[in-house]
Amino acid sequence: MNQKELKELIEFLIEKDIAEFELERGDVKVRIKRAGEHTFVHSQAEPRFYAVPAAPGVAPELGAVPVVAAPAAAAAPPAAPAPEEGLHMVKSPIVGTFYEAPSPGAPPFVKPGDMVELGQVLCIVEAMKLLNEIESDYAGEIVKKLAVNGQPIEYGQDLFVIRPKK
């Protein structure tokens, strides 16, 4: 079970207000139990991850994986302007560290003014020593980059503003 499937499963459980869920698929066993403000995810075939909402402004612990996006945690940074009509926000699908380039000293994947295609790599988010390429879910022009290189980012945090192609 990959991270995207797990995220979709958790969103479905939240939407349906299911407090406890267990799934076995081959040698993978996932158990999700929601209790108040904290959500615990346990998987026997993979390492254990615990996501506990942190206080605003506090960097997440290494190993923390987002499983529930609290409304306050998903909010854009206060400096982010209100989105214009027709603009699309690219959000982080995971908690981690934002990197604008494939390696230190390399040029960034994209910069404001660049045209991007659907599926084009915009940045990397490092989570638990894994480098996750974040791809564009829209084709269009990069209007603004909202994250700073090397900055810790939260699940659902706005990373880029794209003006879709017409």
C-alpha positions as CSV (number, residue, x, y, z in Angstrom):
1,M,0.0,0.0,0.0
2,N,1.6,3.2,-1.1
3,Q,1.3,6.6,0.6
4,K,-1.3,7.9,-1.9
5,E,-3.6,5.0,-1.3
6,L,-3.2,5.3,2.5
7,K,-4.0,9.1,2.3
8,E,-7.1,8.4,0.2
9,L,-8.2,5.7,2.6
10,I,-7.8,8.0,5.6
11,E,-9.7,10.8,3.9
12,F,-12.5,8.3,3.1
13,L,-12.6,7.2,6.8
14,I,-12.8,10.8,8.0
15,E,-15.5,11.6,5.5
16,K,-17.6,8.7,6.6
17,D,-16.7,9.3,10.3
18,I,-15.3,5.8,10.8
19,A,-13.3,5.7,14.0
20,E,-11.5,2.3,13.6
21,F,-10.5,0.4,10.5
22,E,-8.4,-2.7,9.7
23,L,-7.2,-4.0,6.3
24,E,-5.2,-7.0,5.3
25,R,-3.8,-7.3,1.8
26,G,-1.3,-10.1,1.4
27,D,1.5,-9.6,3.9
28,V,0.5,-6.0,4.5
29,K,-1.8,-5.3,7.5
30,V,-3.0,-1.7,8.2
31,R,-4.9,-0.7,11.3
32,I,-6.2,2.9,11.6
33,K,-7.8,4.1,14.8
34,R,-9.0,7.6,15.3
35,A,-9.3,8.9,18.9
36,G,-10.1,12.5,19.4
37,E,-7.4,14.8,18.1
38,H,-4.8,12.1,17.5
39,T,-4.7,9.5,14.8
40,F,-2.5,6.4,14.9
41,V,-1.6,4.3,11.9
42,H,0.0,0.8,12.4
43,S,1.2,-1.4,9.6
44,Q,3.0,-4.7,10.2
45,A,4.7,-4.9,6.8
46,E,6.1,-1.4,7.2
47,P,7.6,0.7,9.9
48,R,5.2,2.3,12.4
49,F,4.2,6.0,11.9
50,Y,2.5,8.2,14.4
51,A,1.1,11.5,13.4
52,V,0.2,13.8,16.3
53,P,-0.9,17.4,15.4
54,A,1.9,19.7,16.4
55,A,1.5,23.3,17.7
56,P,1.6,25.9,14.9
57,G,5.1,27.0,14.0
58,V,6.7,23.8,15.4
59,A,8.7,21.7,13.0
60,P,7.4,18.1,12.7
61,E,9.4,15.3,14.3
62,L,11.5,13.1,12.0
63,G,9.3,10.1,11.2
64,A,6.0,11.9,11.6
65,V,3.6,11.2,8.7
66,P,0.5,13.2,8.2
67,V,-2.7,11.2,8.4
68,V,-5.2,13.8,9.2
69,A,-5.1,17.4,8.0
70,A,-6.6,19.6,10.7
71,P,-8.1,22.8,9.3
72,A,-5.5,25.0,11.0
73,A,-2.6,22.9,9.8
74,A,-3.9,23.0,6.2
75,A,-4.0,26.8,6.1
76,A,-1.6,28.7,4.0
77,P,1.1,30.8,5.6
78,P,-0.1,34.2,6.7
79,A,2.1,35.9,4.1
80,A,0.3,34.1,1.2
81,P,-2.0,36.4,-0.7
82,A,-5.6,35.5,-1.4
83,P,-5.7,33.5,-4.6
84,E,-6.9,35.3,-7.7
85,E,-9.9,33.9,-9.6
86,G,-8.9,31.0,-11.8
87,L,-5.5,30.2,-10.1
88,H,-4.7,26.7,-8.9
89,M,-2.7,26.0,-5.7
90,V,-0.4,23.0,-5.7
91,K,-0.4,21.6,-2.2
92,S,2.0,19.3,-0.4
93,P,0.8,15.7,-0.2
94,I,3.1,15.0,2.7
95,V,5.0,16.5,5.6
96,G,8.7,16.9,5.0
97,T,11.3,19.3,3.9
98,F,10.9,21.4,0.7
99,Y,13.6,21.4,-1.9
100,E,13.4,23.5,-5.1
101,A,16.2,21.7,-6.9
102,P,17.4,18.1,-7.5
103,S,20.6,18.8,-5.7
104,P,22.4,21.6,-3.8
105,G,23.7,24.2,-6.3
106,A,21.5,22.9,-9.2
107,P,19.0,25.2,-10.8
108,P,15.4,24.9,-9.4
109,F,13.0,22.6,-11.2
110,V,10.7,25.6,-11.8
111,K,10.6,29.3,-11.1
112,P,7.8,32.0,-11.4
113,G,7.0,32.6,-15.1
114,D,7.9,29.1,-16.2
115,M,5.3,27.1,-18.2
116,V,4.7,23.6,-16.7
117,E,2.9,20.6,-18.1
118,L,0.7,18.1,-16.3
119,G,3.0,15.6,-14.5
120,Q,6.1,17.9,-14.6
121,V,8.3,17.8,-11.5
122,L,7.9,21.0,-9.5
123,C,10.0,20.2,-6.4
124,I,11.1,17.5,-4.0
125,V,9.8,16.9,-0.5
126,E,12.1,14.9,1.7
127,A,10.3,12.7,4.2
128,M,12.0,10.1,6.3
129,K,15.1,10.1,4.2
130,L,13.1,9.5,1.0
131,L,13.0,12.1,-1.8
132,N,9.5,12.5,-3.1
133,E,9.1,14.3,-6.4
134,I,6.0,16.6,-6.4
135,E,4.5,16.8,-9.8
136,S,2.2,19.4,-11.3
137,D,-1.5,18.5,-11.3
138,Y,-2.2,21.3,-13.8
139,A,-0.6,22.6,-17.0
140,G,0.0,26.3,-17.0
141,E,2.3,29.1,-15.8
142,I,4.0,29.2,-12.4
143,V,2.8,32.5,-10.8
144,K,4.4,32.2,-7.4
145,K,6.5,29.8,-5.3
146,L,5.2,29.8,-1.7
147,A,7.7,27.6,0.0
148,V,11.4,28.4,0.9
149,N,14.2,26.0,0.0
150,G,15.0,23.8,3.0
151,Q,11.9,24.8,4.9
152,P,9.8,22.2,6.8
153,I,6.4,22.0,5.2
154,E,3.1,20.5,6.4
155,Y,0.5,18.2,4.7
156,G,-1.8,20.4,2.6
157,Q,0.5,23.4,2.7
158,D,0.4,25.5,-0.5
159,L,3.6,25.2,-2.5
160,F,3.0,26.8,-5.8
161,V,0.4,29.0,-7.5
162,I,-0.4,28.0,-11.2
163,R,-2.4,29.9,-13.7
164,P,-4.0,27.1,-15.8
165,K,-3.5,27.1,-19.6
166,K,-6.5,28.2,-21.6
